[in-house]
């Protein structure tokens, strides 16, 4: 075969490989804040109704996921589903504007926080996403959620857990599921979706876990009006 023919064949193979590559997938489970059913410090009733996604602290407010991604130039809304399941009030699908990545976010009723956590762990167990995130109250503080260990040879997957003291409570579950935590917390904190947005920017460009931690720290410092050093202490040191 002539050299130029070989080059064309190799080029065609390379193009085919690129074309068939799957986009990265991110799944975000948001357990809506709920004064009535969760062990949280009560928030104003309007933003603490776990049956109202539009006004909820973790979804519809300025720092909620729907609002944060809605303002972002990096994420474009592809689809919205209202009440796809009784436990889920809204599901929104996004595509990144410059990276090959799809993101699905779900607003779970606050009273169904444990079903939300079970779905989060199941997503990790079944390797349905490259990165799986949880935002909300740390429901493991209220009641345990069991997980089933996965085969150690399972494909690697990452997790972001934005709730109070997530490192301590979620660590045994992540180890059983052979999951790599890329952003977890050490203190009581406010899990605004701006943290996920900025951490994802680093993750998508292949940044390190320390870089993700500092991106989250800078975002938290700006939101809470504290120093970056103080904000960094909120997030786990993952090397």
Secondary structure, DSSP 8 states (H G I E B T S, - for coil): --HHHHHHHHHHHHHHHHHH---EEEEEEEE---TTTS-S----GGG--TT-TTT-TTTTSTTSHHHHHHH-SSEEEEEEEEEEETTEEEEEEEEESSSSEEEEEEEE-GGGHHHHHHHHHHHHHTT--SEEEEES--GGGTS--------TTS---EEEEESTTHHHHHHHHHHHTT-EEEE-BSS-----HHHHHHHHHHHHTT--HHHHHHHHHHHHHHHHT--HHHHHTTB----
